[in-house]
Structures are given as structure tokens and as C-alpha cells.
Amino acid sequence: MEYILNCGDLEVVFSTLGAEMISVKYKKVERLWQNDNNTWTGHAPILFPIAGKINVKIDGIIYPLLQHGFARRREFTLISKSINTISFKLSYSTETLEVYPYKFELYVNYELVDNTINISYITKNIDSIPIYYSIGSHTSFSFPKTIDNYCIEFEKKEPLVNYINDTYPSLTGGTITLSNDGILDLSTEYIDNKKTIIFKNLKSERAILKEKNGKPLSEIIYHGFPYILFWHPLDSKMVCMEPWHNILDSKDDSKEFKDKDGIIMLNPGEEKELNQTIIYY
């Protein structure tokens, strides 16, 4: 089922499938990717209980959890809706326990204010044991020209060190510095349909998508996410800006799920909230 919120110049369409935004129009211009060249069918999926492709080994058992987890393919329940807010909930089920042996509740809340979307992700442990998980977002940002006309500017002038990954995808163990001044040129060869740009533990918590002449299009503010990723399907007029809490495996990674970088633990009865803000210009 789909729901629409309107707030001034901002109109957002949400789907209960994945609690995903499937359209964002600002001043009547679509700002989410709509699969214009048939390269990617997503819009802004929520990645839970993992982001990316990692092996999920729990107490020595490998669970068949697909890339980016299962939340994006599950029906959420509408919890509440007002003029400018909407909230969704996903709970564990018999099906989720087969691939992820923890009992949880995931709440995704959206608030529209002027040209801004505030998003909160709240995970609750309703199990009798500690649970382990991660979460990430995969929001697309469309633009009218080809990608070589754009750059990403972070709030701080800092080195941007890319953790190189291959087509599996997995980390190779190598890094390359793409910039020393906090500005990522999106014409770099490291953005294509086979690779993702991965930055870890930046001092910046804000990133602006802008034209190289300085005109801003969109901005994200991400608190508490150790990783920020950028991905671009081949020949598409968009880029995904993706705060993640975990990261890809290396090829030889055999760690238990709970010991992987960025995995969060919640004790019984505990909950954790992470937040992201998206601003359109």
C-alpha cells in the first residue's frame, strides 16, 4: 500500500513494502531515481539487519541472509500518519527467524518539514537473549545532467580515503585517497556499476550533492553511522548516498556475526535509535 505526505513544496510517496520512499518531489521535480534507464529498480531501500553482502555466522551456523538483509522485501505495518509524519513497523516472523535467529521490532519514522525529511530508525530487542544487527540506507538522488557535472562536498576539509572493493562485492584490503580537501569528484573511475566508494569514520556528518559550479541539489546529515558510501549505476543520472553502520566482508572473513565491524548489540529490552536528515534545494 502507498501513502502520500505533502508539506509545502515537498511531496513524498511511501510504500509499506520496505517502508521505502518511492517518490520525492520538491517543487514538482522528482528527486528519487525512477529507473530511467532500467539499471536499478530501487528508490530508497532500508537495509536491515545487514547492509551490503556479508556472511552471517551465529554460534558457528551460517544463515542464508541475502545482500542488504530482508527489510526491503518485507511488508511493514503502518503505525501512525499525520499531516507531515508517518511511522512504520516491522516485527520478526517465522520467515525472518529462518535467516536471522533474533526477535526484534524495527520502527521507521519520517517527518517532513519545509524542504527537509527527518528519518529515524529505532530497533528494539524483544528477545530473551542479546541480539546483533546493523542498518543502513540506500537513498538515491537524481540530477538532470550526467554525473561528471557533479561533486560531493563534505562539511570538513578532510582526506577522503576509499576502502577498495571488488565485484563480489568484498573488501580487497587496499585503500586509495580520492581527495584531500573533503570534495569528491563524481567523475572518478571508482564510481561505476561494479564498485562502491566507501569512507570510514569521517569527521564530517554532512555531505552536499552539488554541481561543480557550486549550485547545491541535496544534502544528507547522518549521525552515528561509521560509514558513508556512494554508488552509481552505469550511465544513470543519479547517485546513492548511503550511511551504513557495518561494512562489507573481506574475502577471507570468517568472524562470528557479532564480531564484525559495525555490528550493534542490544541486550533484552534495549533499543537504539539512529537518525538521518535529507535536505533538498
Phi and psi restraints in degrees (value plus and minus 20) as a CYANA .aco file:
   2 GLU   PHI    -135.6   -95.6
   2 GLU   PSI     128.4   168.4
   3 TYR   PHI    -153.7  -113.7
   3 TYR   PSI     127.3   167.3
   4 ILE   PHI    -141.2  -101.2
   4 ILE   PSI     114.8   154.8
   5 LEU   PHI    -137.8   -97.8
   5 LEU   PSI     118.8   158.8
   6 ASN   PHI    -142.2  -102.2
   6 ASN   PSI     114.1   154.1
   7 CYS   PHI    -165.4  -125.4
   7 CYS   PSI      76.1   116.1
   8 GLY   PHI      41.4    81.4
   8 GLY   PSI    -139.9   -99.9
   9 ASP   PHI    -105.1   -65.1
   9 ASP   PSI     -17.7    22.3
  10 LEU   PHI    -129.6   -89.6
  10 LEU   PSI     106.8   146.8
  11 GLU   PHI    -147.9  -107.9
  11 GLU   PSI     104.5   144.5
  12 VAL   PHI    -145.6  -105.6
  12 VAL   PSI     113.3   153.3
  13 VAL   PHI    -127.5   -87.5
  13 VAL   PSI     109.6   149.6
  14 PHE   PHI    -135.3   -95.3
  14 PHE   PSI     128.6   168.6
  15 SER   PHI    -136.6   -96.6
  15 SER   PSI     122.2   162.2
  16 THR   PHI     -89.9   -49.9
  16 THR   PSI     -39.4     0.6
  17 LEU   PHI     -94.0   -54.0
  17 LEU   PSI      85.1   125.1
  18 GLY   PHI      59.7    99.7
  18 GLY   PSI     -18.7    21.3
  19 ALA   PHI      31.7    71.7
  19 ALA   PSI      18.8    58.8
  20 GLU   PHI    -115.4   -75.4
  20 GLU   PSI     120.8   160.8
  21 MET   PHI     -92.8   -52.8
  21 MET   PSI     107.3   147.3
  22 ILE   PHI    -133.5   -93.5
  22 ILE   PSI     -28.8    11.2
  23 SER   PHI    -175.7  -135.7
  23 SER   PSI     114.9   154.9
  24 VAL   PHI    -152.5  -112.5
  24 VAL   PSI      93.3   133.3
  25 LYS   PHI    -131.3   -91.3
  25 LYS   PSI     104.5   144.5
  26 TYR   PHI    -137.5   -97.5
  26 TYR   PSI     101.6   141.6
  27 LYS   PHI      33.3    73.3
  27 LYS   PSI      21.0    61.0
  28 LYS   PHI      50.5    90.5
  28 LYS   PSI      -9.2    30.8
  29 VAL   PHI    -127.7   -87.7
  29 VAL   PSI     107.5   147.5
  30 GLU   PHI     -87.3   -47.3
  30 GLU   PSI     109.4   149.4
  31 ARG   PHI    -134.6   -94.6
  31 ARG   PSI     -25.1    14.9
  32 LEU   PHI    -122.0   -82.0
  32 LEU   PSI     128.6   168.6
  33 TRP   PHI     -83.4   -43.4
  33 TRP   PSI     112.7   152.7
  34 GLN   PHI    -137.5   -97.5
  34 GLN   PSI      10.1    50.1
  35 ASN   PHI      36.6    76.6
  35 ASN   PSI      28.3    68.3
  36 ASP   PHI     -82.2   -42.2
  36 ASP   PSI     -49.0    -9.0
  37 ASN   PHI    -143.3  -103.3
  37 ASN   PSI       3.8    43.8
  38 ASN   PHI      39.2    79.2
  38 ASN   PSI      19.3    59.3
  39 THR   PHI    -126.1   -86.1
  39 THR   PSI     -43.1    -3.1
  40 TRP   PHI    -176.7  -136.7
  40 TRP   PSI     109.2   149.2
  41 THR   PHI    -110.9   -70.9
  41 THR   PSI     -25.8    14.2
  42 GLY   PHI     -99.5   -59.5
  42 GLY   PSI     151.9   191.9
  43 HIS   PHI    -150.0  -110.0
  43 HIS   PSI     -78.1   -38.1
  44 ALA   PHI    -177.8  -137.8
  44 ALA   PSI      38.7    78.7
  45 PRO   PHI     -86.6   -46.6
  45 PRO   PSI     131.7   171.7
  46 ILE   PHI    -119.1   -79.1
  46 ILE   PSI     109.0   149.0
  47 LEU   PHI    -121.8   -81.8
  47 LEU   PSI      94.4   134.4
  48 PHE   PHI    -180.3  -140.3
  48 PHE   PSI     120.4   160.4
  49 PRO   PHI    -109.7   -69.7
  49 PRO   PSI      -7.0    33.0
  50 ILE   PHI    -158.5  -118.5
  50 ILE   PSI     136.8   176.8
  51 ALA   PHI    -133.9   -93.9
  51 ALA   PSI     113.9   153.9
  52 GLY   PHI      64.0   104.0
  52 GLY   PSI    -181.7  -141.7
  53 LYS   PHI    -133.9   -93.9
  53 LYS   PSI      88.9   128.9
  54 ILE   PHI    -158.2  -118.2
  54 ILE   PSI     134.8   174.8
  55 ASN   PHI     -99.1   -59.1
  55 ASN   PSI     111.0   151.0
  56 VAL   PHI    -127.4   -87.4
  56 VAL   PSI      76.8   116.8
  57 LYS   PHI    -129.3   -89.3
  57 LYS   PSI      99.1   139.1
  58 ILE   PHI    -144.9  -104.9
  58 ILE   PSI      98.0   138.0
  59 ASP   PHI      33.2    73.2
  59 ASP   PSI      20.5    60.5
  60 GLY   PHI      63.6   103.6
  60 GLY   PSI     -25.6    14.4
  61 ILE   PHI    -121.3   -81.3
  61 ILE   PSI     110.1   150.1
  62 ILE   PHI    -106.7   -66.7
  62 ILE   PSI     104.0   144.0
  63 TYR   PHI    -120.9   -80.9
  63 TYR   PSI     119.2   159.2
  64 PRO   PHI    -100.6   -60.6
  64 PRO   PSI      42.6    82.6
  65 LEU   PHI    -108.3   -68.3
  65 LEU   PSI     101.4   141.4
  66 LEU   PHI     -93.6   -53.6
  66 LEU   PSI     143.9   183.9
  67 GLN   PHI     -71.4   -31.4
  67 GLN   PSI     114.2   154.2
  68 HIS   PHI      49.9    89.9
  68 HIS   PSI     -11.5    28.5
  69 GLY   PHI      56.3    96.3
  69 GLY   PSI    -184.7  -144.7
  70 PHE   PHI    -132.6   -92.6
  70 PHE   PSI     -30.9     9.1
  71 ALA   PHI     -79.1   -39.1
  71 ALA   PSI     -56.8   -16.8
  72 ARG   PHI     -87.8   -47.8
  72 ARG   PSI     -35.6     4.4
  73 ARG   PHI    -129.6   -89.6
  73 ARG   PSI     -10.9    29.1
  74 ARG   PHI    -129.7   -89.7
  74 ARG   PSI     128.2   168.2
  75 GLU   PHI     -98.5   -58.5
  75 GLU   PSI     105.0   145.0
  76 PHE   PHI    -110.2   -70.2
  76 PHE   PSI     140.1   180.1
  77 THR   PHI    -118.8   -78.8
  77 THR   PSI     113.6   153.6
  78 LEU   PHI     -91.5   -51.5
  78 LEU   PSI     104.2   144.2
  79 ILE   PHI    -115.7   -75.7
  79 ILE   PSI     -64.7   -24.7
  80 SER   PHI    -179.1  -139.1
  80 SER   PSI     138.3   178.3
  81 LYS   PHI    -171.8  -131.8
  81 LYS   PSI     112.9   152.9
  82 SER   PHI    -149.4  -109.4
  82 SER   PSI    -185.7  -145.7
  83 ILE   PHI     -80.6   -40.6
  83 ILE   PSI     -59.9   -19.9
  84 ASN   PHI    -149.4  -109.4
  84 ASN   PSI      -7.1    32.9
  85 THR   PHI    -154.3  -114.3
  85 THR   PSI     133.8   173.8
  86 ILE   PHI    -172.6  -132.6
  86 ILE   PSI     123.0   163.0
  87 SER   PHI    -154.4  -114.4
  87 SER   PSI     119.9   159.9
  88 PHE   PHI    -147.4  -107.4
  88 PHE   PSI     137.7   177.7
  89 LYS   PHI    -157.9  -117.9
  89 LYS   PSI     118.8   158.8
  90 LEU   PHI    -145.5  -105.5
  90 LEU   PSI     109.7   149.7
  91 SER   PHI    -135.1   -95.1
  91 SER   PSI     138.4   178.4
  92 TYR   PHI     -80.6   -40.6
  92 TYR   PSI     138.9   178.9
  93 SER   PHI    -167.1  -127.1
  93 SER   PSI     155.3   195.3
  94 THR   PHI     -77.5   -37.5
  94 THR   PSI     -58.9   -18.9
  95 GLU   PHI     -88.8   -48.8
  95 GLU   PSI     -62.4   -22.4
  96 THR   PHI     -89.0   -49.0
  96 THR   PSI     -53.2   -13.2
  97 LEU   PHI     -84.6   -44.6
  97 LEU   PSI     -43.3    -3.3
  98 GLU   PHI     -90.3   -50.3
  98 GLU   PSI     -47.8    -7.8
  99 VAL   PHI    -133.4   -93.4
  99 VAL   PSI     -30.0    10.0
 100 TYR   PHI    -174.8  -134.8
 100 TYR   PSI      81.5   121.5
 101 PRO   PHI    -103.3   -63.3
 101 PRO   PSI      22.7    62.7
 102 TYR   PHI    -149.4  -109.4
 102 TYR   PSI     128.2   168.2
 103 LYS   PHI    -117.7   -77.7
 103 LYS   PSI     104.9   144.9
 104 PHE   PHI    -165.4  -125.4
 104 PHE   PSI     146.8   186.8
 105 GLU   PHI    -151.7  -111.7
 105 GLU   PSI     113.6   153.6
 106 LEU   PHI    -139.2   -99.2
 106 LEU   PSI     102.8   142.8
 107 TYR   PHI    -131.5   -91.5
 107 TYR   PSI     112.8   152.8
 108 VAL   PHI    -142.0  -102.0
 108 VAL   PSI     100.1   140.1
 109 ASN   PHI    -139.8   -99.8
 109 ASN   PSI     113.9   153.9
 110 TYR   PHI    -139.9   -99.9
 110 TYR   PSI     122.0   162.0
 111 GLU   PHI    -156.0  -116.0
 111 GLU   PSI     109.1   149.1
 112 LEU   PHI    -122.1   -82.1
 112 LEU   PSI     107.9   147.9
 113 VAL   PHI    -158.4  -118.4
 113 VAL   PSI      90.5   130.5
 114 ASP   PHI      34.9    74.9
 114 ASP   PSI    -133.4   -93.4
 115 ASN   PHI    -121.1   -81.1
 115 ASN   PSI       1.9    41.9
 116 THR   PHI    -146.4  -106.4
 116 THR   PSI     121.2   161.2
 117 ILE   PHI    -137.1   -97.1
 117 ILE   PSI      97.6   137.6
 118 ASN   PHI    -116.2   -76.2
 118 ASN   PSI     108.4   148.4
 119 ILE   PHI    -144.3  -104.3
 119 ILE   PSI     112.4   152.4
 120 SER   PHI    -143.7  -103.7
 120 SER   PSI     122.0   162.0
 121 TYR   PHI    -139.3   -99.3
 121 TYR   PSI      95.4   135.4
 122 ILE   PHI    -136.3   -96.3
 122 ILE   PSI     100.9   140.9
 123 THR   PHI    -130.4   -90.4
 123 THR   PSI     110.1   150.1
 124 LYS   PHI    -138.0   -98.0
 124 LYS   PSI     117.7   157.7
 125 ASN   PHI    -111.1   -71.1
 125 ASN   PSI      90.9   130.9
 126 ILE   PHI    -129.7   -89.7
 126 ILE   PSI      -0.1    39.9
 127 ASP   PHI    -112.6   -72.6
 127 ASP   PSI     153.2   193.2
 128 SER   PHI    -115.4   -75.4
 128 SER   PSI     -18.9    21.1
 129 ILE   PHI    -150.3  -110.3
 129 ILE   PSI     144.0   184.0
 130 PRO   PHI     -80.9   -40.9
 130 PRO   PSI     124.0   164.0
 131 ILE   PHI    -136.9   -96.9
 131 ILE   PSI     137.1   177.1
 132 TYR   PHI    -148.4  -108.4
 132 TYR   PSI     119.6   159.6
 133 TYR   PHI    -183.9  -143.9
 133 TYR   PSI     153.2   193.2
 134 SER   PHI    -162.5  -122.5
 134 SER   PSI     154.0   194.0
 135 ILE   PHI    -173.7  -133.7
 135 ILE   PSI     131.3   171.3
 136 GLY   PHI    -177.0  -137.0
 136 GLY   PSI     147.5   187.5
 137 SER   PHI    -140.0  -100.0
 137 SER   PSI     141.4   181.4
 138 HIS   PHI    -160.1  -120.1
 138 HIS   PSI      26.5    66.5
 139 THR   PHI     -95.4   -55.4
 139 THR   PSI     115.5   155.5
 140 SER   PHI    -113.3   -73.3
 140 SER   PSI     131.2   171.2
 141 PHE   PHI    -153.3  -113.3
 141 PHE   PSI      89.9   129.9
 142 SER   PHI    -103.8   -63.8
 142 SER   PSI     134.9   174.9
 143 PHE   PHI    -165.9  -125.9
 143 PHE   PSI     138.4   178.4
 144 PRO   PHI    -100.7   -60.7
 144 PRO   PSI     -41.9    -1.9
 145 LYS   PHI    -126.5   -86.5
 145 LYS   PSI     159.4   199.4
 146 THR   PHI     -93.1   -53.1
 146 THR   PSI     138.6   178.6
 147 ILE   PHI     -82.8   -42.8
 147 ILE   PSI     -45.6    -5.6
 148 ASP   PHI     -89.4   -49.4
 148 ASP   PSI     -24.9    15.1
 149 ASN   PHI    -109.4   -69.4
 149 ASN   PSI     -19.3    20.7
 150 TYR   PHI    -146.7  -106.7
 150 TYR   PSI     141.5   181.5
 151 CYS   PHI    -165.7  -125.7
 151 CYS   PSI     146.2   186.2
 152 ILE   PHI    -132.2   -92.2
 152 ILE   PSI     106.1   146.1
 153 GLU   PHI    -132.9   -92.9
 153 GLU   PSI      99.8   139.8
 154 PHE   PHI    -104.6   -64.6
 154 PHE   PSI     140.8   180.8
 155 GLU   PHI     -88.7   -48.7
 155 GLU   PSI     -43.8    -3.8
 156 LYS   PHI    -137.0   -97.0
 156 LYS   PSI     124.7   164.7
 157 LYS   PHI    -102.6   -62.6
 157 LYS   PSI      72.7   112.7
 158 GLU   PHI    -156.6  -116.6
 158 GLU   PSI     139.6   179.6
 159 PRO   PHI     -82.9   -42.9
 159 PRO   PSI     118.7   158.7
 160 LEU   PHI    -130.0   -90.0
 160 LEU   PSI      80.3   120.3
 161 VAL   PHI    -121.1   -81.1
 161 VAL   PSI      95.6   135.6
 162 ASN   PHI    -106.5   -66.5
 162 ASN   PSI     109.4   149.4
 163 TYR   PHI    -106.8   -66.8
 163 TYR   PSI      87.4   127.4
 164 ILE   PHI     -88.4   -48.4
 164 ILE   PSI     116.5   156.5
 165 ASN   PHI    -150.1  -110.1
 165 ASN   PSI     137.5   177.5
 166 ASP   PHI    -124.4   -84.4
 166 ASP   PSI    -187.9  -147.9
 167 THR   PHI    -101.0   -61.0
 167 THR   PSI     -21.2    18.8
 168 TYR   PHI     -81.2   -41.2
 168 TYR   PSI     -70.2   -30.2
 169 PRO   PHI    -117.2   -77.2
 169 PRO   PSI     122.6   162.6
 170 SER   PHI    -170.6  -130.6
 170 SER   PSI     140.4   180.4
 171 LEU   PHI     -93.6   -53.6
 171 LEU   PSI     119.0   159.0
 172 THR   PHI    -108.9   -68.9
 172 THR   PSI     -35.8     4.2
 173 GLY   PHI      76.3   116.3
 173 GLY   PSI     -29.7    10.3
 174 GLY   PHI    -115.6   -75.6
 174 GLY   PSI     140.8   180.8
 175 THR   PHI    -155.5  -115.5
 175 THR   PSI     139.3   179.3
 176 ILE   PHI    -166.4  -126.4
 176 ILE   PSI     114.8   154.8
 177 THR   PHI    -103.2   -63.2
 177 THR   PSI      97.0   137.0
 178 LEU   PHI    -111.1   -71.1
 178 LEU   PSI     -39.0     1.0
 179 SER   PHI    -183.4  -143.4
 179 SER   PSI     132.9   172.9
 180 ASN   PHI    -133.5   -93.5
 180 ASN   PSI     -19.8    20.2
 181 ASP   PHI    -140.2  -100.2
 181 ASP   PSI      -5.3    34.7
 182 GLY   PHI      56.9    96.9
 182 GLY   PSI      -5.1    34.9
 183 ILE   PHI    -140.8  -100.8
 183 ILE   PSI     102.4   142.4
 184 LEU   PHI    -122.3   -82.3
 184 LEU   PSI      96.4   136.4
 185 ASP   PHI     -97.9   -57.9
 185 ASP   PSI      99.0   139.0
 186 LEU   PHI     -97.7   -57.7
 186 LEU   PSI     -19.0    21.0
 187 SER   PHI    -105.8   -65.8
 187 SER   PSI     -17.5    22.5
 188 THR   PHI     -80.2   -40.2
 188 THR   PSI     126.5   166.5
 189 GLU   PHI     -85.7   -45.7
 189 GLU   PSI     -35.2     4.8
 190 TYR   PHI     -99.3   -59.3
 190 TYR   PSI     -26.0    14.0
 191 ILE   PHI    -125.6   -85.6
 191 ILE   PSI      89.5   129.5
 192 ASP   PHI    -174.3  -134.3
 192 ASP   PSI    -188.4  -148.4
 193 ASN   PHI    -101.1   -61.1
 193 ASN   PSI     -16.0    24.0
 194 LYS   PHI    -139.5   -99.5
 194 LYS   PSI     -33.1     6.9
 195 LYS   PHI    -148.8  -108.8
 195 LYS   PSI     135.2   175.2
 196 THR   PHI    -143.7  -103.7
 196 THR   PSI     119.5   159.5
 197 ILE   PHI    -104.5   -64.5
 197 ILE   PSI     110.8   150.8
 198 ILE   PHI    -148.4  -108.4
 198 ILE   PSI     101.6   141.6
 199 PHE   PHI    -136.1   -96.1
 199 PHE   PSI     123.1   163.1
 200 LYS   PHI    -142.3  -102.3
 200 LYS   PSI     114.9   154.9
 201 ASN   PHI      31.2    71.2
 201 ASN   PSI      26.4    66.4
 202 LEU   PHI     -89.4   -49.4
 202 LEU   PSI     133.6   173.6
 203 LYS   PHI     -91.6   -51.6
 203 LYS   PSI     -50.4   -10.4
 204 SER   PHI     -90.1   -50.1
 204 SER   PSI     124.4   164.4
 205 GLU   PHI    -145.5  -105.5
 205 GLU   PSI      -4.2    35.8
 206 ARG   PHI    -156.7  -116.7
 206 ARG   PSI     122.8   162.8
 207 ALA   PHI    -162.3  -122.3
 207 ALA   PSI     113.8   153.8
 208 ILE   PHI    -133.7   -93.7
 208 ILE   PSI     107.1   147.1
 209 LEU   PHI    -104.9   -64.9
 209 LEU   PSI     103.0   143.0
 210 LYS   PHI    -165.6  -125.6
 210 LYS   PSI     139.6   179.6
 211 GLU   PHI     -90.9   -50.9
 211 GLU   PSI     133.4   173.4
 212 LYS   PHI     -85.7   -45.7
 212 LYS   PSI     -36.5     3.5
 213 ASN   PHI    -102.8   -62.8
 213 ASN   PSI     -20.8    19.2
 214 GLY   PHI      89.1   129.1
 214 GLY   PSI     -30.7     9.3
 215 LYS   PHI     -94.5   -54.5
 215 LYS   PSI     100.2   140.2
 216 PRO   PHI     -99.1   -59.1
 216 PRO   PSI     124.9   164.9
 217 LEU   PHI    -130.0   -90.0
 217 LEU   PSI     -70.2   -30.2
 218 SER   PHI    -169.0  -129.0
 218 SER   PSI     137.2   177.2
 219 GLU   PHI    -161.2  -121.2
 219 GLU   PSI     123.6   163.6
 220 ILE   PHI    -141.5  -101.5
 220 ILE   PSI     123.7   163.7
 221 ILE   PHI    -140.5  -100.5
 221 ILE   PSI     103.5   143.5
 222 TYR   PHI    -152.3  -112.3
 222 TYR   PSI      99.0   139.0
 223 HIS   PHI    -128.2   -88.2
 223 HIS   PSI     112.7   152.7
 224 GLY   PHI      64.4   104.4
 224 GLY   PSI     -16.3    23.7
 225 PHE   PHI    -119.4   -79.4
 225 PHE   PSI     100.7   140.7
 226 PRO   PHI     -89.3   -49.3
 226 PRO   PSI     -43.5    -3.5
 227 TYR   PHI    -141.9  -101.9
 227 TYR   PSI     126.4   166.4
 228 ILE   PHI    -151.4  -111.4
 228 ILE   PSI     108.6   148.6
 229 LEU   PHI    -141.2  -101.2
 229 LEU   PSI     135.3   175.3
 230 PHE   PHI    -154.3  -114.3
 230 PHE   PSI     113.0   153.0
 231 TRP   PHI    -162.1  -122.1
 231 TRP   PSI     125.2   165.2
 232 HIS   PHI    -164.9  -124.9
 232 HIS   PSI      93.2   133.2
 233 PRO   PHI     -85.5   -45.5
 233 PRO   PSI     126.0   166.0
 234 LEU   PHI     -73.7   -33.7
 234 LEU   PSI     110.1   150.1
 235 ASP   PHI      43.6    83.6
 235 ASP   PSI      -5.3    34.7
 236 SER   PHI    -110.6   -70.6
 236 SER   PSI     133.0   173.0
 237 LYS   PHI    -118.0   -78.0
 237 LYS   PSI      45.2    85.2
 238 MET   PHI    -186.9  -146.9
 238 MET   PSI     144.3   184.3
 239 VAL   PHI    -161.3  -121.3
 239 VAL   PSI     123.2   163.2
 240 CYS   PHI    -114.6   -74.6
 240 CYS   PSI     110.8   150.8
 241 MET   PHI    -130.7   -90.7
 241 MET   PSI      97.4   137.4
 242 GLU   PHI    -149.9  -109.9
 242 GLU   PSI      79.7   119.7
 243 PRO   PHI     -93.5   -53.5
 243 PRO   PSI     106.2   146.2
 244 TRP   PHI    -143.4  -103.4
 244 TRP   PSI     134.5   174.5
 245 HIS   PHI    -117.5   -77.5
 245 HIS   PSI     -46.0    -6.0
 246 ASN   PHI    -134.1   -94.1
 246 ASN   PSI    -197.7  -157.7
 247 ILE   PHI    -156.9  -116.9
 247 ILE   PSI     147.9   187.9
 248 LEU   PHI     -82.3   -42.3
 248 LEU   PSI     136.3   176.3
 249 ASP   PHI     -94.9   -54.9
 249 ASP   PSI     135.9   175.9
 250 SER   PHI    -103.0   -63.0
 250 SER   PSI     145.6   185.6
 251 LYS   PHI     -82.0   -42.0
 251 LYS   PSI     -52.0   -12.0
 252 ASP   PHI    -121.5   -81.5
 252 ASP   PSI      -1.2    38.8
 253 ASP   PHI     -92.5   -52.5
 253 ASP   PSI     101.3   141.3
 254 SER   PHI    -145.7  -105.7
 254 SER   PSI      -2.2    37.8
 255 LYS   PHI     -86.5   -46.5
 255 LYS   PSI     136.1   176.1
 256 GLU   PHI     -84.6   -44.6
 256 GLU   PSI     129.9   169.9
 257 PHE   PHI     -72.3   -32.3
 257 PHE   PSI     -64.1   -24.1
 258 LYS   PHI     -85.6   -45.6
 258 LYS   PSI     -40.1    -0.1
 259 ASP   PHI    -116.7   -76.7
 259 ASP   PSI     -20.3    19.7
 260 LYS   PHI     -98.0   -58.0
 260 LYS   PSI     134.5   174.5
 261 ASP   PHI     -82.9   -42.9
 261 ASP   PSI     103.6   143.6
 262 GLY   PHI      71.5   111.5
 262 GLY   PSI     -24.5    15.5
 263 ILE   PHI     -93.4   -53.4
 263 ILE   PSI     113.0   153.0
 264 ILE   PHI    -118.6   -78.6
 264 ILE   PSI     118.8   158.8
 265 MET   PHI    -127.2   -87.2
 265 MET   PSI     115.6   155.6
 266 LEU   PHI    -143.3  -103.3
 266 LEU   PSI     107.2   147.2
 267 ASN   PHI     -95.1   -55.1
 267 ASN   PSI     142.2   182.2
 268 PRO   PHI     -72.4   -32.4
 268 PRO   PSI     111.2   151.2
 269 GLY   PHI      65.6   105.6
 269 GLY   PSI     -30.9     9.1
 270 GLU   PHI    -102.2   -62.2
 270 GLU   PSI     139.0   179.0
 271 GLU   PHI    -161.5  -121.5
 271 GLU   PSI     137.8   177.8
 272 LYS   PHI    -157.4  -117.4
 272 LYS   PSI     118.0   158.0
 273 GLU   PHI    -135.2   -95.2
 273 GLU   PSI     113.4   153.4
 274 LEU   PHI    -143.2  -103.2
 274 LEU   PSI     131.3   171.3
 275 ASN   PHI    -154.0  -114.0
 275 ASN   PSI     130.9   170.9
 276 GLN   PHI    -163.8  -123.8
 276 GLN   PSI     123.1   163.1
 277 THR   PHI    -144.0  -104.0
 277 THR   PSI     115.8   155.8
 278 ILE   PHI    -139.0   -99.0
 278 ILE   PSI     110.0   150.0
 279 ILE   PHI    -141.5  -101.5
 279 ILE   PSI     114.0   154.0
 280 TYR   PHI    -131.8   -91.8
 280 TYR   PSI     123.1   163.1
